[in-house]
Each structure stands twice: as C-alpha cells, then as structure tokens.
Amino acid sequence: MLVAGDQGVFAFAPDGSLTMQISSADVYPDRILRLRDGSLAVIGWGDGGAALYPLDLEKKILGEAVKIPSDAYNPMRGDEKYDLYYVSGVYLYGYNIAEERKDKLLNWLDVDINSGNLSDVYFREDGSLMCVLTRYRNDKVQTELVRVFQAPYDSVPHKETLTLAVIYGYDIYDAVVEFNRHSDKTRIQVLDYSEYNDQENEDYDAGRTKLLTEIMSGQMPDLLCLSQMPYRQLAAKGLLEDLYPYLDSDKDYKREDFFDNVLKALEVNGGLYQITSSFNVATLIGATSVVGDKPGWTYQQLQDALATMPEGCQAMDMYTTRGDLLQTLLCTDLNHYVDWANGKCNFESQDFIDLLKFTAQFPAEIPEDMEWESSATRIAEGRQMLTTAYLYSVDSMIWNDAQFGKDGCTYIGYPTNDGVGSFMSLESGYAMSAKCADKEAAWSFLRTFLDEESQANAWNGIPISKKVYQDKLEDAMTVEYEKDENGEFVLDENGEKKPISIGGFWQEDGTEVQVYAMTQEQADKLWEAVTTCNKVLEQDDAIYTIVFEQAQAFYSGQKTAEEVARLIQSKVTIYVNEQR
C-alpha cells in the first residue's frame, strides 16, 4: 500500500510494516495517481504551487515537477484516454500531460449534479461514472450514489430551457439541481462566467466584464444572479422584470410574509427587480453607556461621543484606513448619491461633505510594523470606541455582545445624516430578464428562494421570511441544562439549573468567556437591528475610483471638501449618464 503524507510517500507491506519512505524537502505530497501509461505520480505542493511529480519506486525518488492546470485542485486518476481528471467549477476536465491539453468533458449541472457536493468520482470500464454526493439538508447529512452514463438523445425527455447567468454561482447550484430534477416542463441552464476569468494573468474580473458586455449588446439571459452586478443600473435601463406582480399573484406568498424593510431596500422606483432568500447586516457597535441605546447617529454625534472617551481613544478598529472607510460609506449610501433612473447625483450634499471630513481623520495606510491588537482588548482598555460587527445569522448577536460584557452594546451603525447607518449584504440576489422567454416558468424557479425549506437551509444569513426567522430565533433562545449520570438536572449554589454553554472564547489576558443561549433582551435588540436596516450594499468600482482619486486633493489639503464634492459631482454625473 502506498500512502502520501506531509512528510513524503510511504510504502507498507501486507502485515502493516513500513517498507519504504520517499521524501523531498521541497515537496509536500497530497495524493498519488496512476497515469494513462500506468506509471505513478504524486500531486504535491512545491515552491511553484501544485504540480505533478513522477514517482520512481526503484530509485526511491520523486522526479522533476510537471506542470498541471492551476485549477486542478483535486485531480483524480487517469485511464487510457487521459493522464488525469479533475473538477473545476461546474465542469469535469480530462488532462493530457504530453500535449498540455485539457478537454471539457461534462457540465455537472447538465446531469443534475452540484459539483460542490461531489465527494468522489469513480470511472467505470463501461464509460459511466459513479458519483458520491454529500450535502447538509435539514440539519442532517444526506448522501447519494449517482450513476452518470451516456444515452441516445431521443431516449431522454426534453424540456424548455431558460438560461441563468452567474459569476461563481456555487450558492445557487443546489437550487438549480432541485428545480431541474422536479420540473416537468422547464430546465435551467447555468452559464457560469467565472470560467472566463484569467487566473494566469490574475484578471479575476474578466468573466464579469464579458457578461456585462454581452448584456449591453442585447444578449440578455433569461435569469441573472446579481452578485457583482450593477443591479440598479440594469433595472433603470429596463432590462429587469418587476417581480412584485408575480409575488402578489402567487397563491402561497404575500408581501407581509417577508421583512418589509428588506423588500423596500431592494426596490428601484417602487419596483422589485430582485429577490433573495437571506441577508447579512454589517454595522458598527459600541458600549451602550457611550453611544446610547438607540441605533442611528450623525457624524457630529459620533464626534461628541468620542470626546467623552479617554485621551488618545480611536473611533474604530486599528486597521481602518480612509480608503477602506470611504468605500464602505459610499457603498452604504450609493443609492442616496446616485439616481440611475434619472441620471442625477447628489455629491454636493452636506451628507457627502461630512463623509469626506470624517474619513480624513483616518490614516492613508497602516504601517507594516504595527503590532496587532484585538478590538476586544482595545475596547476594554478604553483605546477604541467602536468595532465592526456582522449579523451572519440569528445567533450572531450573542457572540457580538460577549465582547462588551455586562455593560452591553448598541448596534449604532455607521454615521449618517439620514436613518441608521447599517447595511445589508446579500449572499445573492436573483432577477428575471424583461425579455425572458417564459416569465411564468422563470418565476416558478425564482419563487423557490422564498419557500421555508430553502430559507431554513441557507448556510449563511438571516432569512427574509418572518416565520423562518422566528423559528430560528426560538432555537437560539432554547436553553439546555446540565444533567448528571442519572439524568437529573445539575443545580448551582442557588439551587438553579445550570445552563450549558453553546461555546466560548479566550481573551488576550487569558480570561475565558462562556457564551449561552440568547436572552429576550438580546432577541429584542436583534429585531431592532434587523428591522431598522434599510440600505443594501451596492458597489460600483468606477464610481468609487472617481471619488477616491478626487478625494486625495482634500486629504492632502490642496482643496476644500466642498470643492472636491463639486468635482466628484461633475465627473460621476457624466459617467452615470454615459452608462444609462
């Protein structure tokens, strides 16, 4: 038996004794493959990344590195056709070493398999594949054994096809597979544009550029995953379908089933042009005793609170630069500053001038020799007032609160002169083309993101369904208590049942912090943080580049904030109207 491990390749006799060890100081073996010619090779990691190393058992050495495709992360043994096989994205590839040629053999989604769930693939002599699929569903591990084989075209049923364009659509593949397996008349064909990204030249935006170019030239897919896409710009151009009429006429759903603030945040001129199953909330939190107990504040109120802190206290996390903060604040309120529908901008407003002045207080870059300190330690010592917080799930509140101990914290948000400066980020939003070939069929797919099972099984995020949210909240608030070997509850010194911790962490001073089930007070605070959030993170790299470049004149003292705001207003307005 041959085994690859971090220290080399090991050979064992049938009785379990070690008979040989082959190692190299420059290579970390990962697995052993049998190639097309019957020889053995090691897939390992060296100075140049992953490579293939011929394995010579007689000389007990690893040969010179042989280049393999950069996306061949988990290659599989070859056969008489190819030296090795590997899965990348939604495709199965065969690779020929001598010709340095990779052939695209199979789109896994075309055979109703999510490649992200593949545990193993076995190549059989009859040309079929045996696939082991593993995924988590309803808090359980589900395993399937699937046989994939070729069949005559006329022997299988054919359905209407709708195209779905995505960029890295891993989070949607399960939904596509489930729909395709159960739909009698419609099939979703995924077009994953991430395959056009140029890893060799580190152009990881090539797929997005290609998709946008095609859309602007009239090649609009039937459905669109909006991750990394300019949602409001596409909606303003009339390229997306308003989904409210479909939601309102759906027999199983109504608007009141979902968080109203989420639907409102996704609207463009009163229309709903995308849906999602879950969302995250990004915000700033601070001690309630310092920032108050209500979310939302202005730039001036933040400065007033900072003035009450010990001398030298910083407002935010130690690695916050003015560029990072400028981008965050701009993305948070981009819908306020840019109206794609009318081609108007609002950068000369006092809001934006205050934003520029606030970001100027932060460093342009962080010194390389700065010694890292945790935000929890800096906050405890009065050297930091606020920290970034994320609500990735219903129980995130418990862990965020633990940083502030008994004093408690408030989800105050980023400073803004309008509302609460917290923002939602979506795992993905999904849209229908205004020119979709079959809009009713497209809605039958999009509505699957609204069903309770889909939202309950979302691996990350807060569900938009109020009912699913309450179900998850109930689980987070359920307290389990310690029991002894006889099944009796263990009592503390006051005669009360001892709750079981759901986890914990160590502080830098060596203190252990235990975390317990959510309290009603935390549940109320979570509800306020979720329902007062009315902004969606919207990023436009071109607009940010204009803002950042022009802002340097203010940061360096060459121009006033008002002068820079006027320049930004002019340049972004021109850009927006060029893109409309």
C-alpha positions in Angstrom: 0.0 0.0 0.0 1.3 3.5 -0.9 0.2 6.5 1.1 1.0 10.2 0.6 1.5 12.4 3.6 3.1 15.7 4.6 6.5 14.0 5.2 6.6 12.1 1.9 5.4 8.8 0.3 5.2 5.7 2.5 5.1 2.1 1.3 3.6 -0.6 3.6 3.7 -4.4 3.4 0.5 -6.5 3.9 1.4 -7.0 7.5 1.4 -3.3 8.1 5.1 -2.8 8.4 6.8 0.2 6.8 9.0 -0.9 3.8 9.9 2.4 2.2 9.8 6.1 2.6 10.3 8.6 -0.2 10.6 12.3 0.8 11.7 15.6 -0.5 12.4 18.7 1.5 10.8 20.9 -1.3 7.6 18.9 -1.9 4.6 18.3 0.3 2.7 15.3 -1.2 -1.1 15.4 -1.3 -2.1 12.3 -3.2 -0.9 9.5 -5.5 -2.3 8.9 -9.0 -1.9 6.3 -11.6 -1.4 8.0 -15.0 -2.5 6.9 -18.5 0.7 4.9 -19.2 0.4 3.0 -15.9 3.1 4.9 -14.1 2.6 6.5 -10.7 2.9 10.2 -9.8 2.4 12.4 -6.8 0.3 15.5 -6.7 2.2 17.8 -4.4 2.9 21.3 -3.4 6.2 22.9 -4.0 7.7 26.4 -4.5 5.7 26.9 -7.7 2.4 25.7 -6.3 0.6 22.5 -7.1 2.4 20.2 -9.6 2.8 16.5 -10.6 5.9 14.6 -9.6 6.7 11.2 -11.2 7.2 8.5 -8.6 10.1 6.2 -9.1 9.8 3.3 -6.7 13.1 1.6 -7.8 15.2 4.7 -7.3 13.0 5.8 -4.4 12.8 9.4 -5.6 10.3 12.0 -6.9 11.0 13.2 -10.4 11.1 16.8 -11.7 7.9 18.8 -11.3 5.4 18.6 -14.2 3.0 21.5 -14.7 -0.7 20.8 -14.3 -3.6 23.3 -14.8 -3.8 25.9 -12.0 -7.5 25.0 -11.3 -6.8 21.2 -10.9 -7.2 21.3 -7.1 -8.3 17.7 -6.6 -7.2 15.6 -9.6 -8.3 12.0 -10.0 -6.5 9.0 -11.5 -6.4 8.7 -15.3 -7.3 5.9 -17.7 -6.5 5.0 -21.3 -7.8 8.4 -22.5 -6.3 10.9 -20.1 -3.5 11.1 -17.6 -5.8 12.6 -15.0 -9.2 14.0 -14.5 -10.3 16.9 -12.3 -13.4 19.0 -11.4 -13.3 22.8 -11.7 -16.4 24.9 -11.3 -19.3 23.1 -12.9 -17.1 21.1 -15.3 -15.3 17.8 -15.5 -12.0 18.0 -17.4 -9.6 15.4 -18.8 -5.9 16.4 -19.0 -3.2 15.2 -21.3 0.3 15.9 -19.9 2.4 15.5 -23.0 0.2 17.8 -25.1 -0.6 20.1 -22.1 -4.2 19.9 -23.2 -7.3 20.0 -21.1 -10.7 18.9 -22.5 -14.0 19.9 -21.1 -15.9 16.7 -20.9 -19.0 17.3 -18.8 -21.1 20.0 -17.2 -22.3 18.6 -13.9 -25.4 20.7 -13.8 -26.5 19.3 -17.1 -26.8 15.9 -15.4 -28.4 17.4 -12.2 -25.3 17.3 -10.0 -23.9 20.1 -7.9 -20.2 19.7 -8.3 -19.7 21.3 -4.9 -21.3 18.2 -3.3 -19.0 15.7 -5.0 -17.1 13.6 -2.5 -15.8 11.0 -5.0 -16.0 10.1 -8.7 -15.2 6.6 -10.0 -14.6 6.0 -13.7 -16.0 2.6 -14.7 -14.9 0.4 -17.6 -18.2 0.9 -19.4 -17.6 4.7 -19.6 -20.1 5.6 -16.9 -19.3 7.5 -13.7 -20.2 6.6 -10.2 -20.5 9.7 -8.1 -20.8 10.1 -4.3 -22.7 13.3 -3.3 -22.8 14.6 0.2 -24.6 17.7 1.5 -26.3 19.1 4.6 -30.0 19.4 4.5 -32.5 19.9 7.4 -29.6 19.7 9.8 -28.7 16.2 8.6 -26.1 14.8 6.2 -27.6 13.5 3.0 -25.5 11.1 0.8 -26.4 10.0 -2.7 -24.8 7.5 -5.0 -25.5 8.6 -8.6 -24.6 6.8 -11.8 -23.9 9.1 -14.9 -24.0 7.5 -18.3 -24.4 8.4 -21.9 -27.7 7.8 -23.6 -29.2 8.4 -27.1 -30.5 12.0 -27.5 -34.0 10.8 -28.4 -34.3 8.5 -25.5 -34.5 11.2 -22.8 -37.3 13.7 -22.2 -36.6 17.3 -23.4 -37.8 20.4 -21.7 -38.0 24.1 -22.4 -34.6 25.7 -21.4 -34.1 29.0 -19.6 -30.6 30.4 -19.3 -29.2 31.6 -15.9 -26.1 33.7 -15.9 -23.9 33.6 -12.8 -20.4 34.6 -11.7 -19.2 32.0 -9.1 -22.7 30.7 -8.6 -21.9 28.0 -6.0 -24.7 29.1 -3.7 -27.3 28.6 -6.4 -26.4 25.2 -7.7 -28.4 23.2 -5.2 -31.5 25.3 -6.1 -30.9 24.7 -9.9 -30.4 20.9 -9.4 -33.6 20.6 -7.2 -35.6 22.5 -9.7 -34.4 20.6 -12.8 -34.9 17.3 -11.1 -38.6 18.0 -10.3 -39.8 20.4 -13.0 -41.8 18.6 -15.7 -41.5 21.2 -18.4 -38.7 23.6 -17.7 -34.9 23.3 -17.3 -32.5 25.9 -16.0 -29.2 26.0 -18.0 -26.4 27.8 -15.9 -23.9 29.9 -17.8 -21.1 30.4 -15.3 -19.0 33.3 -16.5 -16.3 32.7 -13.9 -14.7 30.3 -16.4 -13.6 33.3 -18.4 -11.5 34.7 -15.5 -7.8 34.7 -16.4 -6.0 33.2 -13.5 -2.7 33.1 -15.2 -2.7 36.9 -15.6 -4.7 37.5 -12.4 -7.6 39.0 -14.2 -10.4 37.8 -11.9 -12.9 40.3 -13.3 -12.8 39.1 -16.9 -16.0 37.0 -16.5 -18.0 39.9 -15.2 -16.7 42.2 -17.9 -17.7 39.6 -20.6 -21.2 39.2 -19.1 -21.8 42.9 -18.9 -20.6 43.4 -22.4 -23.0 40.8 -23.7 -25.9 42.3 -21.7 -25.3 45.8 -23.1 -25.1 44.4 -26.6 -28.5 42.8 -26.2 -27.6 39.2 -25.3 -29.6 39.1 -22.1 -30.0 35.8 -20.3 -33.5 34.7 -19.1 -32.4 34.8 -15.4 -29.5 36.6 -13.7 -27.6 36.1 -10.5 -26.8 39.7 -9.4 -23.7 39.0 -7.3 -21.1 41.5 -8.6 -23.6 43.1 -11.0 -24.8 46.7 -11.1 -28.4 45.9 -10.1 -29.9 49.4 -10.1 -28.2 50.3 -13.3 -29.7 47.3 -15.0 -33.1 47.9 -13.5 -33.1 51.6 -14.6 -32.3 50.5 -18.2 -35.4 48.4 -18.2 -33.5 45.2 -18.6 -35.0 43.5 -15.5 -38.6 42.4 -14.8 -40.6 43.8 -11.8 -41.3 40.8 -9.6 -44.0 42.4 -7.4 -46.8 41.4 -9.8 -45.6 37.8 -9.6 -45.3 37.8 -5.9 -48.7 39.5 -5.4 -50.4 36.9 -7.6 -48.7 33.9 -6.0 -51.1 31.7 -4.2 -48.6 30.7 -1.5 -46.9 34.0 -0.6 -47.7 37.6 0.1 -45.5 40.6 0.8 -46.4 40.6 4.5 -44.7 37.2 4.9 -41.3 38.9 4.5 -39.3 41.7 6.2 -40.8 44.9 4.7 -37.5 46.8 5.1 -35.7 44.2 3.1 -38.2 44.4 0.2 -38.1 48.2 0.4 -34.3 48.3 0.3 -34.3 46.2 -2.9 -36.8 48.4 -4.7 -36.0 50.6 -7.6 -38.6 53.3 -8.2 -41.2 51.2 -6.4 -40.5 48.0 -8.4 -38.9 44.8 -7.0 -36.3 43.6 -9.5 -34.6 41.0 -7.5 -35.3 38.6 -4.7 -33.1 36.8 -2.2 -33.6 34.1 0.5 -31.3 35.7 3.1 -29.2 38.7 4.0 -26.4 39.8 6.4 -26.2 43.0 8.3 -23.0 45.0 8.6 -22.8 47.7 11.2 -20.8 49.4 14.0 -21.3 48.6 17.7 -20.3 50.4 20.8 -20.8 50.3 24.5 -24.4 51.4 25.3 -23.1 53.7 28.1 -21.1 55.6 25.5 -23.2 55.7 22.3 -26.7 55.4 23.8 -29.3 52.7 23.4 -30.9 53.6 20.0 -29.4 52.8 16.6 -28.5 55.7 14.3 -26.5 58.8 14.7 -24.9 61.7 12.7 -21.2 62.5 12.2 -21.4 65.2 14.8 -23.0 62.8 17.4 -20.1 60.3 16.8 -17.6 63.1 17.4 -19.4 64.1 20.6 -19.3 60.5 21.9 -15.7 60.2 21.0 -14.9 63.3 23.0 -16.2 61.5 26.2 -13.6 58.7 25.8 -10.1 58.8 27.3 -7.5 60.8 25.5 -6.0 59.1 22.5 -9.0 56.8 22.0 -9.6 55.9 18.4 -13.0 55.7 16.9 -12.7 52.4 15.0 -10.7 49.2 14.5 -6.9 49.8 14.3 -6.6 48.7 10.6 -9.2 51.1 9.3 -7.8 53.3 6.5 -9.5 56.3 5.0 -9.8 54.4 1.7 -11.5 51.4 3.2 -13.9 53.6 5.2 -14.6 55.8 2.2 -15.6 52.7 0.2 -17.8 51.3 2.9 -19.6 54.6 3.5 -20.0 55.2 -0.2 -21.4 51.7 -0.8 -23.7 52.0 2.1 -25.4 55.2 0.7 -24.7 54.8 -3.0 -28.4 54.8 -3.8 -28.7 58.1 -2.0 -25.9 59.7 -4.0 -26.7 58.2 -7.5 -30.1 58.0 -9.1 -29.6 55.8 -12.1 -33.2 56.2 -13.3 -32.9 59.9 -13.8 -29.1 60.2 -14.2 -28.8 62.6 -11.3 -26.2 62.7 -8.5 -26.1 64.2 -5.0 -22.4 64.5 -4.1 -22.6 68.2 -3.3 -24.9 67.5 -0.3 -23.9 68.2 3.2 -24.1 64.4 3.8 -21.2 63.7 1.4 -19.1 66.7 2.6 -19.5 65.3 6.2 -18.4 61.9 4.9 -15.2 63.3 3.3 -14.3 65.2 6.5 -14.9 62.1 8.7 -12.8 59.8 6.5 -9.9 62.3 6.5 -9.4 61.6 10.2 -8.1 58.1 9.4 -4.7 57.1 8.1 -4.0 56.7 4.4 -2.3 53.4 5.1 -1.3 51.2 8.0 2.4 50.9 9.0 3.8 47.5 8.2 5.4 47.2 11.6 2.2 48.0 13.5 1.7 45.3 16.2 -1.7 43.7 16.1 -4.1 44.0 19.0 -7.6 42.7 19.2 -10.5 45.1 19.1 -11.9 43.5 22.3 -8.7 44.3 24.2 -8.6 47.9 22.9 -12.3 48.4 23.7 -11.8 47.0 27.2 -8.9 49.4 27.9 -10.7 52.5 26.6 -8.5 52.8 23.5 -11.2 52.1 20.9 -14.8 53.2 20.9 -16.4 51.2 18.1 -15.9 47.9 16.3 -17.3 46.5 13.1 -20.0 43.8 13.7 -21.8 41.5 11.3 -25.0 39.6 11.8 -24.4 36.5 9.7 -27.1 34.5 11.4 -29.8 34.8 14.1 -27.4 33.9 16.8 -24.6 36.3 15.8 -25.9 38.8 18.3 -24.8 36.5 21.2 -21.2 36.5 20.1 -21.0 40.2 19.3 -22.5 41.1 22.8 -19.9 39.0 24.5 -17.2 41.5 23.6 -18.8 44.1 25.8 -19.6 42.0 28.8 -22.3 43.1 31.3 -22.3 46.7 30.1 -23.9 45.7 26.8 -23.6 47.2 23.4 -25.8 49.1 20.9 -25.9 48.4 17.1 -25.4 52.1 16.4 -24.4 51.9 12.8 -22.1 54.0 10.7 -22.6 57.7 11.0 -25.2 59.2 8.5 -27.4 62.2 8.4 -30.4 60.0 7.3 -31.6 57.0 9.3 -29.5 54.1 10.5 -26.0 53.5 9.0 -26.3 49.7 8.9 -26.4 48.0 5.6 -27.5 44.6 4.2 -25.3 42.5 2.0 -26.9 39.7 0.1 -25.5 36.2 -0.4 -27.0 36.6 -3.9 -29.9 38.4 -5.5 -31.8 36.8 -8.4 -33.5 38.6 -11.2 -35.6 37.9 -14.3 -34.9 39.5 -17.7 -37.5 41.8 -19.1 -37.2 39.8 -22.3 -37.3 36.3 -20.6 -38.6 33.7 -23.0 -41.1 32.3 -20.4 -41.7 34.6 -17.5 -44.1 32.3 -15.6 -41.6 29.4 -15.8 -38.9 31.8 -14.6 -41.0 32.8 -11.7 -41.6 29.2 -10.8 -37.8 28.9 -10.3 -37.3 32.3 -8.5 -40.1 31.6 -6.0 -38.2 28.6 -4.7 -35.9 31.0 -2.9 -38.9 32.1 -0.9 -40.0 28.8 0.4 -39.4 27.9 4.1 -37.2 25.0 3.5 -34.9 26.9 1.2 -34.5 29.7 3.7 -34.2 27.4 6.7 -31.3 25.6 4.9 -29.5 28.7 3.9 -26.0 28.1 5.3 -25.3 31.8 5.9 -27.6 34.7 6.6 -30.7 35.9 8.2 -33.9 34.6 6.4 -36.2 37.2 4.9 -39.2 35.2 5.9 -40.6 36.3 9.3 -41.7 32.8 10.1 -38.4 31.2 9.4 -36.7 34.0 11.3 -38.9 33.3 14.4 -38.3 29.5 14.1 -34.5 30.1 14.1 -34.8 32.7 16.9 -36.7 30.1 19.0 -33.9 27.6 18.5 -31.3 30.3 19.5 -33.2 31.0 22.7 -33.7 27.4 23.7 -31.6 26.7 26.8 -30.2 23.3 27.5 -29.3 22.3 31.1 -26.6 20.1 32.5 -27.6 16.6 33.7 -25.7 14.1 35.8 -25.2 10.4 35.0 -28.7 9.6 36.3 -30.3 12.1 34.1 -31.1 14.6 36.9 -30.5 18.3 36.4 -27.3 19.7 38.0 -28.0 22.6 40.3 -25.8 25.6 41.1 -25.1 27.1 44.6 -28.5 28.9 44.4 -30.4 25.7 43.6 -30.9 26.8 39.9 -30.4 24.5 36.9 -27.0 25.1 35.3 -27.3 26.1 31.6 -25.0 24.5 29.1 -22.7 26.9 27.2 -23.0 27.0 23.5 -19.4 27.9 23.1 -16.8 30.4 24.2 -13.5 32.1 23.5 -10.3 33.2 25.3 -9.4 36.8 25.7 -5.8 38.0 25.4 -5.4 38.3 29.1 -6.2 34.6 29.5 -9.8 35.0 30.6 -12.3 32.5 29.3 -15.7 33.9 28.2 -18.5 31.4 28.0 -21.5 32.1 25.7 -25.0 31.0 26.4 -28.4 30.8 24.7 -29.9 34.1 23.5 -31.9 36.1 26.1 -35.1 38.0 25.4 -33.2 41.3 25.7 -30.8 40.2 23.0 -33.7 39.0 20.8 -35.3 42.4 21.1 -32.1 44.1 20.2 -31.6 41.8 17.2 -35.1 42.6 16.0 -34.3 46.3 16.2 -31.0 45.9 14.3 -32.6 43.8 11.6 -35.8 45.9 11.0 -34.1 49.3 11.1 -31.6 48.4 8.5 -32.9 49.9 5.2 -29.8 50.1 2.9 -28.2 47.5 0.7 -24.5 47.3 0.0 -24.1 48.4 -3.6 -20.6 48.6 -5.1 -19.6 50.4 -8.3 -15.9 50.3 -8.8 -15.9 53.0 -11.4 -17.7 55.5 -9.2 -15.5 54.6 -6.2 -12.4 55.2 -8.3 -13.6 58.7 -9.3 -14.5 59.5 -5.7 -11.2 58.2 -4.2 -9.0 59.9 -6.8 -10.7 63.3 -6.4 -10.7 63.0 -2.6 -6.9 62.9 -2.4 -6.9 66.7 -3.1 -8.9 67.2 0.1 -6.9 64.7 2.1 -3.6 66.5 1.1 -5.0 69.9 1.9 -5.0 71.2 -1.7 -8.7 71.7 -1.9 -11.7 72.0 0.5 -14.2 69.3 0.9 -16.8 71.4 -0.8 -14.5 71.9 -3.8 -13.8 68.2 -4.1 -17.5 67.4 -3.8 -18.3 69.7 -6.8 -15.6 67.9 -8.9 -17.0 64.5 -7.9 -20.5 65.6 -8.7 -19.5 66.7 -12.2 -17.4 63.6 -13.0 -19.8 61.0 -11.6 -22.8 62.6 -13.3 -21.0 62.4 -16.7 -20.1 58.8 -16.0 -23.6 57.8 -14.9 -25.3 59.4 -18.0 -22.7 57.7 -20.3 -23.8 54.4 -18.8 -27.5 54.9 -19.0 
